[in-house]
Structure formats: structure tokens, C-alpha cells
Amino acid sequence: MSEGDSRILEATRRRLSGKQADTVDKLTRAAMEVLSREGFAGLTIRMVAGAAGVGTATAYTYFSSKEHLVAEIFWRRLRASETPVSEDADPTVRVLAELRGIALLVADEQELSGAVTSALLGRDPDVQHLRTRIGMEIRHRLTRALEPEADSEAVESLELLYAGALVRAGMGYESYADIADRLERAAVLVLK
């Protein structure tokens, strides 16, 4: 995005001008580099700022903690991911496609997937805000997939399945691919 771009983008903490959005993009890209090299335990905002070529104080104006930064990366990935387009008449097929897509969003990036689980469990208010936004996006996708029979109890049960499955994968009990398969089987049981 160029400095002269007049679009305003929304971040967790505030609306961003084009130049600010470029800085946030630099920081999130640098975070991925540092994360792959150092792991979540070794990641610091200072290291990310250095890798991005921005001051540490500048980085902290956008991200309150490393958990906030990693949660933002996941949020951006989720928002950028295409929801599976399914014309199938069966809502179960549409829900399974949504759940699989979300479950596999970070499956190929081991350091990121573990970091996302740790980050989203954080108590940082900015993480809590992102967790709410992520949850609302997932709820929206599941509700849309279930239409016209969207039932709040079914959606809530699917959300619980999803959250539990991803925590389990993030803790290393199973791979994300295996969790996606198990999540599908459990969702079928809920939707029967």
C-alpha cells in the first residue's frame, strides 16, 4: 500500500492510514520470520521491530504484547481466507467445509500454529478483543453454512468443538490435519 493511499484500514487498536497499515504489515511479516527462527518463547516485540526496521516504541504503538501480535496475524489470515463455496443443498456438507478450512488455516506452519494457541489464551485486552472478533467471524461462517436451518444451539456446539479441537492441536496432541478429520466426525454427530 502506498503512502498516498487514502484508504483507512482497521486494526485492533485503531484505524490505520495507508502508511500505518504498511508498518503493521512489516511488523506482521517480520514476526513470522522471527517466530520461525526463535519460536514463540523466544519471540519479543523488540526482535520483531528490529527485523521490520522500525523502532521498538513504534511497534508497541500497534501491538501491546507478542500475544497480541500473533493473535493479529491469525485474525488477518482468517479474514483473508476464502470461505469454501459450496452449492451443496446439505448444510452439514457446508459446515464441514467451513470447519476444515478454519482448522487447516495455520496447519502447515508449526511454530505459528502453536503460537496462535498460546496467544489466544492470553489475558491481554487487545487479545481478548481479537478473540471476540475471531469468534464472531467463525460464528458468522457457521451460521451462514447452516442456513436456512441455523440453530443457535447447534452453532454454539460447533464453536465448542472447534475451540476444543484447535486447543488440542495447538498443544501438540494431534496434527491439525488429524484434528480437522476428527472435527468433521464430531460435527456430523452434533448435526444429526
PyRosetta script that sets phi, psi and omega in degrees:
from pyrosetta import init, pose_from_sequence

init()
pose = pose_from_sequence("MSEGDSRILEATRRRLSGKQADTVDKLTRAAMEVLSREGFAGLTIRMVAGAAGVGTATAYTYFSSKEHLVAEIFWRRLRASETPVSEDADPTVRVLAELRGIALLVADEQELSGAVTSALLGRDPDVQHLRTRIGMEIRHRLTRALEPEADSEAVESLELLYAGALVRAGMGYESYADIADRLERAAVLVLK")
pose.set_psi(1, 132.5)
pose.set_omega(1, -178.0)
pose.set_phi(2, -80.8)
pose.set_psi(2, 159.6)
pose.set_omega(2, -179.2)
pose.set_phi(3, -63.2)
pose.set_psi(3, -31.3)
pose.set_omega(3, -178.7)
pose.set_phi(4, -83.1)
pose.set_psi(4, -4.4)
pose.set_omega(4, -179.4)
pose.set_phi(5, -64.1)
pose.set_psi(5, 125.5)
pose.set_omega(5, -174.6)
pose.set_phi(6, -88.3)
pose.set_psi(6, -1.8)
pose.set_omega(6, 179.9)
pose.set_phi(7, -63.5)
pose.set_psi(7, 145.1)
pose.set_omega(7, 175.8)
pose.set_phi(8, -109.3)
pose.set_psi(8, 128.2)
pose.set_omega(8, 179.6)
pose.set_phi(9, -111.1)
pose.set_psi(9, 150.9)
pose.set_omega(9, -178.4)
pose.set_phi(10, -99.0)
pose.set_psi(10, 131.3)
pose.set_omega(10, 172.5)
pose.set_phi(11, -115.3)
pose.set_psi(11, 177.5)
pose.set_omega(11, -177.8)
pose.set_phi(12, -60.2)
pose.set_psi(12, -43.4)
pose.set_omega(12, -172.0)
pose.set_phi(13, -93.7)
pose.set_psi(13, -20.8)
pose.set_omega(13, -178.5)
pose.set_phi(14, -172.1)
pose.set_psi(14, 172.0)
pose.set_omega(14, 174.6)
pose.set_phi(15, -80.1)
pose.set_psi(15, 145.5)
pose.set_omega(15, -174.1)
pose.set_phi(16, -115.2)
pose.set_psi(16, 140.7)
pose.set_omega(16, 169.9)
pose.set_phi(17, -78.6)
pose.set_psi(17, 175.2)
pose.set_omega(17, 178.8)
pose.set_phi(18, -58.8)
pose.set_psi(18, -44.9)
pose.set_omega(18, -179.7)
pose.set_phi(19, -64.9)
pose.set_psi(19, -41.5)
pose.set_omega(19, 178.6)
pose.set_phi(20, -65.0)
pose.set_psi(20, -40.0)
pose.set_omega(20, 177.7)
pose.set_phi(21, -62.2)
pose.set_psi(21, -38.1)
pose.set_omega(21, 176.4)
pose.set_phi(22, -61.7)
pose.set_psi(22, -41.5)
pose.set_omega(22, 179.1)
pose.set_phi(23, -63.6)
pose.set_psi(23, -44.6)
pose.set_omega(23, 178.7)
pose.set_phi(24, -62.6)
pose.set_psi(24, -41.5)
pose.set_omega(24, 176.8)
pose.set_phi(25, -60.6)
pose.set_psi(25, -43.2)
pose.set_omega(25, 177.7)
pose.set_phi(26, -59.6)
pose.set_psi(26, -44.1)
pose.set_omega(26, -178.5)
pose.set_phi(27, -65.8)
pose.set_psi(27, -41.5)
pose.set_omega(27, -179.1)
pose.set_phi(28, -69.7)
pose.set_psi(28, -37.3)
pose.set_omega(28, 176.2)
pose.set_phi(29, -65.5)
pose.set_psi(29, -43.7)
pose.set_omega(29, 179.0)
pose.set_phi(30, -63.9)
pose.set_psi(30, -37.1)
pose.set_omega(30, 178.6)
pose.set_phi(31, -59.9)
pose.set_psi(31, -39.7)
pose.set_omega(31, 178.9)
pose.set_phi(32, -63.6)
pose.set_psi(32, -40.2)
pose.set_omega(32, 177.8)
pose.set_phi(33, -63.8)
pose.set_psi(33, -48.5)
pose.set_omega(33, -179.5)
pose.set_phi(34, -64.5)
pose.set_psi(34, -41.8)
pose.set_omega(34, 179.8)
pose.set_phi(35, -60.6)
pose.set_psi(35, -43.8)
pose.set_omega(35, -179.2)
pose.set_phi(36, -67.3)
pose.set_psi(36, -27.8)
pose.set_omega(36, -178.5)
pose.set_phi(37, -88.5)
pose.set_psi(37, -41.5)
pose.set_omega(37, -170.7)
pose.set_phi(38, -106.6)
pose.set_psi(38, -16.0)
pose.set_omega(38, -173.3)
pose.set_phi(39, 76.2)
pose.set_psi(39, 170.0)
pose.set_omega(39, -177.2)
pose.set_phi(40, -65.9)
pose.set_psi(40, -39.0)
pose.set_omega(40, -178.7)
pose.set_phi(41, -62.1)
pose.set_psi(41, -35.3)
pose.set_omega(41, -177.9)
pose.set_phi(42, -88.8)
pose.set_psi(42, -11.0)
pose.set_omega(42, -177.5)
pose.set_phi(43, -70.9)
pose.set_psi(43, 132.8)
pose.set_omega(43, 173.1)
pose.set_phi(44, -133.7)
pose.set_psi(44, 156.1)
pose.set_omega(44, 176.7)
pose.set_phi(45, -62.1)
pose.set_psi(45, -38.4)
pose.set_omega(45, 178.6)
pose.set_phi(46, -59.2)
pose.set_psi(46, -45.6)
pose.set_omega(46, 179.3)
pose.set_phi(47, -63.4)
pose.set_psi(47, -42.6)
pose.set_omega(47, -179.4)
pose.set_phi(48, -64.7)
pose.set_psi(48, -44.4)
pose.set_omega(48, 179.0)
pose.set_phi(49, -59.2)
pose.set_psi(49, -45.0)
pose.set_omega(49, 178.6)
pose.set_phi(50, -60.4)
pose.set_psi(50, -44.5)
pose.set_omega(50, -180.0)
pose.set_phi(51, -66.2)
pose.set_psi(51, -29.7)
pose.set_omega(51, -180.0)
pose.set_phi(52, -85.5)
pose.set_psi(52, -12.5)
pose.set_omega(52, -178.8)
pose.set_phi(53, 76.3)
pose.set_psi(53, 30.1)
pose.set_omega(53, 176.1)
pose.set_phi(54, -125.1)
pose.set_psi(54, 160.8)
pose.set_omega(54, 179.3)
pose.set_phi(55, -69.7)
pose.set_psi(55, 151.1)
pose.set_omega(55, 178.9)
pose.set_phi(56, -60.3)
pose.set_psi(56, -41.6)
pose.set_omega(56, 179.4)
pose.set_phi(57, -61.7)
pose.set_psi(57, -37.8)
pose.set_omega(57, 177.5)
pose.set_phi(58, -63.3)
pose.set_psi(58, -45.0)
pose.set_omega(58, 179.5)
pose.set_phi(59, -59.0)
pose.set_psi(59, -40.6)
pose.set_omega(59, 180.0)
pose.set_phi(60, -70.6)
pose.set_psi(60, -18.1)
pose.set_omega(60, 175.1)
pose.set_phi(61, -71.0)
pose.set_psi(61, -21.5)
pose.set_omega(61, -179.6)
pose.set_phi(62, -102.4)
pose.set_psi(62, -33.2)
pose.set_omega(62, -175.5)
pose.set_phi(63, -132.2)
pose.set_psi(63, 123.5)
pose.set_omega(63, -176.5)
pose.set_phi(64, -77.5)
pose.set_psi(64, -20.3)
pose.set_omega(64, -177.0)
pose.set_phi(65, -163.0)
pose.set_psi(65, 169.0)
pose.set_omega(65, 176.7)
pose.set_phi(66, -66.6)
pose.set_psi(66, -31.5)
pose.set_omega(66, 176.8)
pose.set_phi(67, -63.1)
pose.set_psi(67, -42.9)
pose.set_omega(67, 178.0)
pose.set_phi(68, -61.4)
pose.set_psi(68, -43.7)
pose.set_omega(68, 179.6)
pose.set_phi(69, -61.2)
pose.set_psi(69, -47.0)
pose.set_omega(69, -179.3)
pose.set_phi(70, -67.9)
pose.set_psi(70, -39.7)
pose.set_omega(70, 177.2)
pose.set_phi(71, -62.4)
pose.set_psi(71, -37.8)
pose.set_omega(71, 177.3)
pose.set_phi(72, -64.1)
pose.set_psi(72, -40.2)
pose.set_omega(72, 177.8)
pose.set_phi(73, -60.0)
pose.set_psi(73, -45.8)
pose.set_omega(73, 179.6)
pose.set_phi(74, -64.4)
pose.set_psi(74, -44.1)
pose.set_omega(74, 179.5)
pose.set_phi(75, -57.3)
pose.set_psi(75, -45.5)
pose.set_omega(75, 179.6)
pose.set_phi(76, -63.8)
pose.set_psi(76, -39.8)
pose.set_omega(76, 177.8)
pose.set_phi(77, -64.1)
pose.set_psi(77, -44.6)
pose.set_omega(77, 179.9)
pose.set_phi(78, -60.8)
pose.set_psi(78, -48.6)
pose.set_omega(78, -178.6)
pose.set_phi(79, -63.8)
pose.set_psi(79, -33.3)
pose.set_omega(79, -178.7)
pose.set_phi(80, -81.0)
pose.set_psi(80, -18.1)
pose.set_omega(80, -177.1)
pose.set_phi(81, -73.9)
pose.set_psi(81, 138.2)
pose.set_omega(81, 177.5)
pose.set_phi(82, -74.8)
pose.set_psi(82, 138.4)
pose.set_omega(82, 173.2)
pose.set_phi(83, -80.9)
pose.set_psi(83, 141.9)
pose.set_omega(83, -178.2)
pose.set_phi(84, -59.1)
pose.set_psi(84, 130.4)
pose.set_omega(84, 178.7)
pose.set_phi(85, -90.0)
pose.set_psi(85, 113.6)
pose.set_omega(85, 179.6)
pose.set_phi(86, -131.0)
pose.set_psi(86, 125.6)
pose.set_omega(86, 176.8)
pose.set_phi(87, -94.2)
pose.set_psi(87, 6.4)
pose.set_omega(87, -178.0)
pose.set_phi(88, -59.0)
pose.set_psi(88, 136.9)
pose.set_omega(88, -180.0)
pose.set_phi(89, -71.2)
pose.set_psi(89, -20.7)
pose.set_omega(89, -177.5)
pose.set_phi(90, -84.9)
pose.set_psi(90, 115.0)
pose.set_omega(90, 179.7)
pose.set_phi(91, -60.1)
pose.set_psi(91, -29.3)
pose.set_omega(91, 179.0)
pose.set_phi(92, -62.4)
pose.set_psi(92, -41.5)
pose.set_omega(92, 178.5)
pose.set_phi(93, -62.8)
pose.set_psi(93, -41.4)
pose.set_omega(93, 179.5)
pose.set_phi(94, -66.3)
pose.set_psi(94, -41.4)
pose.set_omega(94, 179.1)
pose.set_phi(95, -64.8)
pose.set_psi(95, -43.6)
pose.set_omega(95, -179.5)
pose.set_phi(96, -61.5)
pose.set_psi(96, -38.6)
pose.set_omega(96, 177.9)
pose.set_phi(97, -64.7)
pose.set_psi(97, -41.7)
pose.set_omega(97, 178.2)
pose.set_phi(98, -63.3)
pose.set_psi(98, -49.7)
pose.set_omega(98, -178.1)
pose.set_phi(99, -61.1)
pose.set_psi(99, -43.1)
pose.set_omega(99, 179.7)
pose.set_phi(100, -62.3)
pose.set_psi(100, -45.0)
pose.set_omega(100, -179.7)
pose.set_phi(101, -60.2)
pose.set_psi(101, -43.7)
pose.set_omega(101, -179.6)
pose.set_phi(102, -69.1)
pose.set_psi(102, -42.5)
pose.set_omega(102, -178.3)
pose.set_phi(103, -63.7)
pose.set_psi(103, -31.3)
pose.set_omega(103, -177.0)
pose.set_phi(104, -95.2)
pose.set_psi(104, 5.6)
pose.set_omega(104, -175.4)
pose.set_phi(105, -55.5)
pose.set_psi(105, -38.7)
pose.set_omega(105, -180.0)
pose.set_phi(106, -122.4)
pose.set_psi(106, 18.6)
pose.set_omega(106, -173.8)
pose.set_phi(107, -60.7)
pose.set_psi(107, -33.6)
pose.set_omega(107, -176.2)
pose.set_phi(108, -85.7)
pose.set_psi(108, 2.3)
pose.set_omega(108, -178.3)
pose.set_phi(109, -124.5)
pose.set_psi(109, 90.4)
pose.set_omega(109, -171.9)
pose.set_phi(110, -57.6)
pose.set_psi(110, -46.2)
pose.set_omega(110, -179.0)
pose.set_phi(111, -63.9)
pose.set_psi(111, -41.8)
pose.set_omega(111, 179.9)
pose.set_phi(112, -66.9)
pose.set_psi(112, -43.9)
pose.set_omega(112, -176.8)
pose.set_phi(113, -61.8)
pose.set_psi(113, -43.6)
pose.set_omega(113, 176.9)
pose.set_phi(114, -65.7)
pose.set_psi(114, -38.9)
pose.set_omega(114, 179.7)
pose.set_phi(115, -65.7)
pose.set_psi(115, -38.9)
pose.set_omega(115, -179.9)
pose.set_phi(116, -61.6)
pose.set_psi(116, -44.1)
pose.set_omega(116, 179.1)
pose.set_phi(117, -59.8)
pose.set_psi(117, -49.0)
pose.set_omega(117, 179.4)
pose.set_phi(118, -61.7)
pose.set_psi(118, -45.2)
pose.set_omega(118, -176.7)
pose.set_phi(119, -63.1)
pose.set_psi(119, -45.1)
pose.set_omega(119, -175.6)
pose.set_phi(120, -70.2)
pose.set_psi(120, -14.7)
pose.set_omega(120, 176.0)
pose.set_phi(121, -87.2)
pose.set_psi(121, -2.9)
pose.set_omega(121, -176.6)
pose.set_phi(122, -70.2)
pose.set_psi(122, 162.3)
pose.set_omega(122, -178.2)
pose.set_phi(123, -101.9)
pose.set_psi(123, -0.9)
pose.set_omega(123, 177.8)
pose.set_phi(124, -54.4)
pose.set_psi(124, 130.8)
pose.set_omega(124, -179.5)
pose.set_phi(125, -56.2)
pose.set_psi(125, -34.5)
pose.set_omega(125, 178.3)
pose.set_phi(126, -68.5)
pose.set_psi(126, -34.6)
pose.set_omega(126, 175.6)
pose.set_phi(127, -68.7)
pose.set_psi(127, -42.7)
pose.set_omega(127, 178.5)
pose.set_phi(128, -59.2)
pose.set_psi(128, -40.8)
pose.set_omega(128, 178.0)
pose.set_phi(129, -61.8)
pose.set_psi(129, -46.0)
pose.set_omega(129, 179.0)
pose.set_phi(130, -66.1)
pose.set_psi(130, -39.4)
pose.set_omega(130, 178.4)
pose.set_phi(131, -58.5)
pose.set_psi(131, -40.4)
pose.set_omega(131, 177.1)
pose.set_phi(132, -64.5)
pose.set_psi(132, -45.0)
pose.set_omega(132, 179.7)
pose.set_phi(133, -63.3)
pose.set_psi(133, -41.7)
pose.set_omega(133, 178.4)
pose.set_phi(134, -63.1)
pose.set_psi(134, -46.2)
pose.set_omega(134, 178.9)
pose.set_phi(135, -60.8)
pose.set_psi(135, -40.4)
pose.set_omega(135, 178.9)
pose.set_phi(136, -66.0)
pose.set_psi(136, -38.9)
pose.set_omega(136, 178.5)
pose.set_phi(137, -65.2)
pose.set_psi(137, -44.0)
pose.set_omega(137, 179.2)
pose.set_phi(138, -65.0)
pose.set_psi(138, -42.8)
pose.set_omega(138, 177.6)
pose.set_phi(139, -60.1)
pose.set_psi(139, -43.2)
pose.set_omega(139, 178.7)
pose.set_phi(140, -60.0)
pose.set_psi(140, -44.6)
pose.set_omega(140, -179.2)
pose.set_phi(141, -65.6)
pose.set_psi(141, -42.1)
pose.set_omega(141, 179.7)
pose.set_phi(142, -68.0)
pose.set_psi(142, -41.9)
pose.set_omega(142, 179.2)
pose.set_phi(143, -62.0)
pose.set_psi(143, -45.1)
pose.set_omega(143, 179.2)
pose.set_phi(144, -62.3)
pose.set_psi(144, -39.8)
pose.set_omega(144, 179.8)
pose.set_phi(145, -66.5)
pose.set_psi(145, -31.9)
pose.set_omega(145, -178.6)
pose.set_phi(146, -83.0)
pose.set_psi(146, -14.2)
pose.set_omega(146, -176.7)
pose.set_phi(147, -57.9)
pose.set_psi(147, 142.4)
pose.set_omega(147, 9.4)
pose.set_phi(148, -90.1)
pose.set_psi(148, 1.7)
pose.set_omega(148, -176.3)
pose.set_phi(149, -95.8)
pose.set_psi(149, 26.6)
pose.set_omega(149, -178.8)
pose.set_phi(150, -58.3)
pose.set_psi(150, 121.2)
pose.set_omega(150, -178.1)
pose.set_phi(151, -121.8)
pose.set_psi(151, 127.0)
pose.set_omega(151, -174.1)
pose.set_phi(152, -60.0)
pose.set_psi(152, -35.3)
pose.set_omega(152, 178.6)
pose.set_phi(153, -68.0)
pose.set_psi(153, -39.5)
pose.set_omega(153, 178.0)
pose.set_phi(154, -65.5)
pose.set_psi(154, -43.2)
pose.set_omega(154, 179.7)
pose.set_phi(155, -62.8)
pose.set_psi(155, -44.9)
pose.set_omega(155, 179.6)
pose.set_phi(156, -62.5)
pose.set_psi(156, -41.0)
pose.set_omega(156, 177.9)
pose.set_phi(157, -63.3)
pose.set_psi(157, -40.7)
pose.set_omega(157, 177.7)
pose.set_phi(158, -65.8)
pose.set_psi(158, -37.7)
pose.set_omega(158, 176.8)
pose.set_phi(159, -63.2)
pose.set_psi(159, -42.5)
pose.set_omega(159, 178.2)
pose.set_phi(160, -63.5)
pose.set_psi(160, -42.2)
pose.set_omega(160, 176.7)
pose.set_phi(161, -59.4)
pose.set_psi(161, -48.7)
pose.set_omega(161, -178.4)
pose.set_phi(162, -59.5)
pose.set_psi(162, -50.4)
pose.set_omega(162, -177.4)
pose.set_phi(163, -61.2)
pose.set_psi(163, -46.5)
pose.set_omega(163, 179.5)
pose.set_phi(164, -63.4)
pose.set_psi(164, -40.4)
pose.set_omega(164, -179.8)
pose.set_phi(165, -64.7)
pose.set_psi(165, -42.6)
pose.set_omega(165, -178.1)
pose.set_phi(166, -72.9)
pose.set_psi(166, -32.9)
pose.set_omega(166, 173.9)
pose.set_phi(167, -63.3)
pose.set_psi(167, -42.6)
pose.set_omega(167, 179.1)
pose.set_phi(168, -60.6)
pose.set_psi(168, -44.2)
pose.set_omega(168, 178.2)
pose.set_phi(169, -67.3)
pose.set_psi(169, -42.6)
pose.set_omega(169, -179.8)
pose.set_phi(170, -63.3)
pose.set_psi(170, -27.9)
pose.set_omega(170, 177.6)
pose.set_phi(171, -81.4)
pose.set_psi(171, -5.8)
pose.set_omega(171, 175.9)
pose.set_phi(172, 89.2)
pose.set_psi(172, 9.9)
pose.set_omega(172, 179.7)
pose.set_phi(173, -68.5)
pose.set_psi(173, -34.4)
pose.set_omega(173, 179.5)
pose.set_phi(174, -148.5)
pose.set_psi(174, 160.2)
pose.set_omega(174, 176.7)
pose.set_phi(175, -72.3)
pose.set_psi(175, 160.5)
pose.set_omega(175, 177.6)
pose.set_phi(176, -64.2)
pose.set_psi(176, -34.5)
pose.set_omega(176, 178.0)
pose.set_phi(177, -64.2)
pose.set_psi(177, -44.1)
pose.set_omega(177, 178.0)
pose.set_phi(178, -65.1)
pose.set_psi(178, -40.3)
pose.set_omega(178, 179.0)
pose.set_phi(179, -63.9)
pose.set_psi(179, -39.4)
pose.set_omega(179, 179.0)
pose.set_phi(180, -61.0)
pose.set_psi(180, -40.2)
pose.set_omega(180, 177.7)
pose.set_phi(181, -65.0)
pose.set_psi(181, -45.5)
pose.set_omega(181, -179.5)
pose.set_phi(182, -66.9)
pose.set_psi(182, -36.5)
pose.set_omega(182, 177.8)
pose.set_phi(183, -62.3)
pose.set_psi(183, -41.3)
pose.set_omega(183, 177.3)
pose.set_phi(184, -61.4)
pose.set_psi(184, -45.5)
pose.set_omega(184, -179.5)
pose.set_phi(185, -62.5)
pose.set_psi(185, -41.9)
pose.set_omega(185, 180.0)
pose.set_phi(186, -67.7)
pose.set_psi(186, -38.1)
pose.set_omega(186, 178.8)
pose.set_phi(187, -63.6)
pose.set_psi(187, -38.6)
pose.set_omega(187, 177.5)
pose.set_phi(188, -59.8)
pose.set_psi(188, -41.5)
pose.set_omega(188, 178.9)
pose.set_phi(189, -63.8)
pose.set_psi(189, -41.2)
pose.set_omega(189, 179.8)
pose.set_phi(190, -65.7)
pose.set_psi(190, -37.7)
pose.set_omega(190, -173.7)
pose.set_phi(191, -86.1)
pose.set_psi(191, -4.2)
pose.set_omega(191, 179.5)
pose.set_phi(192, -68.6)
pose.dump_pdb("model.pdb")
